[in-house]
Amino acid sequence: MISRLFLELTEFAWFRRLVWKPVYQALAAKFPTDTWSFMNYGYSPESNDDNLPLPVKDEIHRFAIQHYHYLAVKAIIKGKDVLEVGSGRGGGSHYIATRLQPKSMTGMDLASNAVDLCNKNFISPNLRYITGNAEKIPLENNSKDVVINVESCHAYGSVDNFLAEVKRVLRPGGHLLLTDIRGIPGKDLLAKKLLESGMDIIEEEDITMNVVNAIEKEDELKWNRIRQSVPRWLHAYFSEFAGSVGSQTHKQLKNRDLVYFRFVLRKKAA
């Protein structure tokens, strides 16, 4: 009930603008550990045979990395200019920059503390992090080939403004790759806004069970990170925030009061 109510409240722009920026500013300032680099709920492929080969050092982030990887490969990344809107603690942009070979990778987030943390923790010649608002992206028209948005747009004051900005910064034929979590009415409303964005919906996929499976497979590792990085009195709160097994988010995804989805959109060619 709590997580569903929270996501329902995010349908109100005033609530989104009030809550999210100070939350992420505080998380970056109070918990600057470089072992917490991702904030999505993860993704587990349909078959274990499809698990992504990773170096040992990245196994702790396997499911969060897979979430980014299986979204990013929906478009051509190699040699392209890529933007992540809502880059959070930076792990996703860093993975794309170092493993998928874009020409350039820009991670953008509203929380300046998070941007500072990312620029400190992740360094690559083709990677930078900038502070910016998803509703007023500080980049030139037609400057990016791919925009990635992971589990983030429910936090924006105006999704319409966000989509208009994505369309503006994308080059003709460029792609928006998006995942998010909503209640079913919220998901349907977002789908309507995507249809009205002027970009073409190329693919729509329900990945709820992939996310549930990732939550369940990762639970022991997630709890180990919470115990190592977070004061004991905050464990229960972080368990809910992280969507651990037994949390409201986990339960509501499992019974489909919440759904998780993936969209691929393309800006029309000139």
C-alpha positions in Angstrom: 0.0 0.0 0.0 2.8 2.5 0.9 4.7 2.2 -2.3 1.6 2.2 -4.4 0.3 5.3 -2.7 3.7 6.9 -3.1 3.7 6.2 -6.9 0.1 7.4 -7.1 1.1 10.7 -5.5 3.8 11.1 -8.1 1.0 11.7 -10.6 0.9 15.2 -8.9 3.6 17.5 -10.2 3.8 19.5 -6.9 4.6 16.2 -5.0 7.3 15.2 -7.5 9.0 18.6 -7.3 8.7 18.7 -3.5 10.1 15.3 -2.8 12.7 13.9 -5.2 15.5 16.4 -5.4 16.1 16.7 -1.7 15.9 12.9 -1.3 18.7 12.3 -3.8 20.8 15.2 -2.7 20.7 13.8 0.9 21.5 10.2 -0.3 24.6 11.3 -2.2 25.8 13.5 0.7 25.2 11.1 3.5 26.1 7.8 1.8 29.0 8.6 -0.6 30.2 5.0 -0.7 31.5 3.9 -4.2 30.1 0.4 -3.7 26.5 1.7 -4.1 26.5 2.7 -7.8 23.1 1.7 -9.0 19.5 2.5 -7.8 17.3 0.4 -10.1 15.6 -2.8 -9.0 17.5 -5.0 -11.5 16.6 -7.2 -14.4 16.9 -11.0 -14.8 16.7 -12.5 -18.3 14.1 -15.2 -19.1 16.9 -17.8 -19.1 20.0 -18.1 -17.0 21.8 -18.9 -20.2 21.3 -15.2 -21.2 23.0 -13.8 -18.1 25.5 -11.2 -19.1 29.2 -12.2 -18.8 30.8 -9.8 -16.2 34.1 -9.4 -14.6 34.2 -10.7 -11.0 34.4 -7.1 -9.6 31.0 -6.3 -11.2 29.1 -9.4 -9.9 27.8 -7.5 -6.9 25.9 -5.2 -9.4 24.9 -8.0 -11.8 21.2 -7.4 -11.9 21.3 -3.6 -12.0 23.9 -3.8 -14.8 21.7 -6.2 -16.7 18.9 -3.7 -16.5 21.0 -1.2 -18.2 22.6 -3.6 -20.7 19.3 -5.1 -22.0 17.8 -1.7 -22.4 20.8 -0.1 -24.1 21.2 -2.8 -26.7 17.8 -1.9 -28.0 19.6 0.8 -30.0 23.1 1.1 -31.6 25.4 2.6 -29.0 28.8 2.0 -30.4 30.2 5.3 -31.8 27.1 7.3 -30.8 26.5 10.3 -28.6 24.5 9.0 -25.6 22.7 10.9 -22.8 21.3 9.4 -19.6 18.6 11.5 -18.0 18.5 10.7 -14.3 21.9 9.2 -13.9 21.7 8.9 -10.1 24.8 7.4 -8.6 26.4 6.9 -12.0 26.9 3.2 -12.4 24.7 2.9 -15.5 26.4 5.6 -17.4 29.8 4.3 -16.5 28.9 0.8 -17.6 27.7 2.1 -21.0 30.7 4.3 -21.5 33.2 1.6 -20.7 31.6 -1.5 -22.1 29.4 -0.5 -25.0 31.8 2.0 -26.7 29.8 5.1 -27.3 31.6 8.1 -28.8 30.4 10.1 -25.8 28.4 9.3 -22.7 26.8 12.1 -20.6 25.1 11.3 -17.3 22.7 14.1 -16.2 21.0 14.4 -12.8 19.1 17.1 -10.9 21.0 16.4 -7.7 24.3 18.2 -7.8 25.6 16.1 -4.9 25.1 13.0 -7.0 26.8 14.5 -10.0 29.8 15.5 -7.8 29.9 11.9 -6.5 29.8 10.4 -10.0 32.6 12.7 -11.3 34.7 11.6 -8.4 34.0 7.9 -8.6 33.8 7.3 -12.4 36.4 8.5 -14.8 36.6 7.6 -18.5 37.7 9.7 -21.5 34.3 9.4 -23.1 32.2 10.0 -19.9 31.1 13.1 -18.1 28.3 13.9 -15.6 26.4 17.2 -15.5 23.7 18.8 -13.4 20.5 19.3 -15.2 16.7 19.2 -15.1 14.9 16.6 -17.2 12.3 19.3 -18.1 15.0 21.7 -19.4 17.9 19.7 -20.6 21.0 22.0 -20.9 22.2 20.6 -24.2 21.9 21.7 -27.8 19.2 20.7 -30.3 19.9 17.5 -32.3 23.0 16.7 -30.3 22.4 13.1 -29.1 21.7 9.8 -30.8 20.3 8.0 -27.8 18.6 9.1 -24.6 18.4 6.5 -21.8 16.0 6.9 -18.8 15.9 4.2 -16.2 13.3 4.1 -13.4 13.3 7.9 -13.2 10.5 9.6 -15.1 7.9 9.0 -12.4 9.8 11.6 -10.4 9.4 14.5 -13.0 7.1 17.4 -12.5 6.0 17.2 -16.1 6.5 14.1 -18.3 5.2 16.1 -21.2 8.1 18.6 -20.8 10.6 15.8 -20.4 9.5 14.1 -23.6 9.5 17.4 -25.5 13.1 18.0 -24.3 14.2 14.5 -25.3 12.7 15.0 -28.8 14.5 18.3 -29.0 18.0 17.0 -28.1 17.7 13.8 -30.2 19.0 13.8 -33.7 16.5 12.7 -36.4 16.2 8.9 -36.2 17.6 8.9 -32.6 16.1 6.7 -29.9 14.6 7.1 -26.4 15.1 4.0 -24.3 13.0 4.1 -21.1 12.1 1.8 -18.2 9.9 2.7 -15.2 7.6 1.4 -12.5 4.0 2.6 -12.1 0.5 1.5 -11.0 -1.5 0.3 -14.0 -3.4 3.6 -14.4 -0.1 5.5 -14.2 1.5 3.2 -16.8 -1.5 3.7 -19.2 -1.2 7.5 -18.8 2.5 7.4 -19.6 1.8 5.2 -22.7 -0.7 7.9 -23.8 1.9 10.6 -23.3 4.5 8.6 -25.3 2.0 8.2 -28.1 1.4 12.0 -28.1 5.1 12.9 -28.0 5.6 13.0 -31.7 8.1 10.1 -31.5 7.2 6.6 -32.8 6.9 3.7 -30.2 9.0 0.9 -31.7 8.6 -1.5 -28.8 6.7 -1.9 -25.5 7.4 -4.7 -23.1 6.2 -5.7 -19.7 9.3 -6.8 -17.7 7.6 -7.0 -14.3 8.6 -10.6 -13.7 12.1 -10.0 -14.8 12.4 -7.3 -12.2 10.7 -9.5 -9.5 13.1 -12.4 -10.3 16.1 -10.0 -10.0 14.9 -8.7 -6.6 14.6 -12.2 -5.3 17.9 -13.5 -6.7 19.8 -10.4 -5.4 18.2 -10.2 -2.0 21.2 -11.6 0.0 23.7 -9.3 -1.7 21.4 -6.3 -1.2 21.0 -7.0 2.5 24.8 -7.4 2.8 25.3 -4.0 1.2 22.7 -2.4 3.5 24.3 -3.9 6.6 27.8 -2.7 5.5 26.8 0.8 4.4 23.8 1.9 6.4 23.3 2.5 10.2 21.3 -0.3 11.8 18.4 2.0 12.7 17.9 2.7 9.0 17.9 -0.9 7.8 14.1 -1.2 7.6 13.8 2.0 5.7 16.5 1.1 3.2 15.0 -2.3 2.8 11.8 -0.6 1.6 13.6 1.9 -0.5 15.7 -0.8 -2.2 12.7 -3.1 -2.8 14.1 -6.0 -0.9 12.1 -9.3 -0.7 9.1 -8.7 1.5 9.0 -5.0 0.9 5.8 -3.3 -0.3 7.4 -2.7 -3.7 8.3 -6.4 -4.1 4.9 -7.6 -3.0 3.0 -5.2 -5.2 5.1 -6.0 -8.2 4.6 -9.7 -7.6 0.8 -9.3 -7.4 0.8 -6.7 -10.2 -0.6 -3.8 -8.3 2.6 -2.3 -9.7 4.0 -3.0 -13.2 7.4 -2.5 -14.6 7.8 -1.8 -18.3 10.3 -1.0 -21.1 9.7 1.3 -24.0 11.7 2.0 -27.2 10.9 5.2 -29.1 12.4 6.7 -32.2 12.4 10.3 -33.4 11.2 10.6 -36.9 14.0 10.9 -39.5 14.3 14.3 -41.2 
